């Protein structure tokens, strides 16, 4: 009788261990699924919006380039006066 009980306890422990183990997921597959679900949530701007915003960026860059060029010319002129 004791042997039967021991075998039953071993079987219970083995089934518990088997239930607790999770199958290993493929990391690349998991990341691909996550990426795909996130990309579905993205709202892409229209071409018209992209062109407008690109124009604003280029205009701001041009304005700063002119301002920096002016400051550079002014400081160069002042240096030449002191030299």
N, C-alpha and C positions, 0 to 999 in steps of 0.2 A: 504494500500500500504506500509506503513511503517513497518508493521509486517512482510510482505513478504521479504522486504529488510533485516530486522534484521535476519530472519531465514536463508536467503541466506548467509549472512556474517558469521553466526554461523557455517553453513555447510562448508563454505570455510575454516574457522579456524580449524574445526575438521579434515578435509581432510589433511590440511597442517601438523597438529600434527601427524597424523597417518603415513604420508609419511616420516617424519623426524625420527621416531623411527626405530631403527634397531633391528632385532631379536637378542637375546643374543645367542652367540655361546658357545658351550661346551668347556671349557678351556682345558680339557684333550684331547678331540678330535683334537683341534687346535694344541696343542703341539705335539701330535702323528703324525699329518700330516707334521709338520715342521721337526720333527726328521727324518721321513722317507725320506723326500726330501733331507735333508742334508746327510744322509747315502748313498744315490744314487750318491752323488758327490765325495765320498771318494775313493781314489785309494789305495787298499790294497797291501802291499809288498808281493813278492813271498816268499815261504818257504826258498828258498836258501838265499835270502837277509836277512831274519830274523836270520837264523843260523849264517851267517857271522858277522852281527852286534852284536849278542849276544856274539860271540867269542871275538870280539874286546873289548867289555865291560868287560868281565871276565878277559882278559889279562891285561887291564889297572888297574882293581881292584887288581889283584895279584901283579903287579909291585908296586903300592902304598903301599900295605900291607908290602912288603919286605922292602921298603924304610922307612916306619914308624917304623917297627920292628928294623931296623938297628939304626935309630936315638935313639930309646928307649934304646937299649942295650948300645950305646955309652954314653948317659946321665947317665944311671945307673952305668956304669964303672967309669965315672968321679965323681959321687957322692960318690962312695965307696972309691976313692982315697982321697977325702977331709974329709971323716969321720974318 
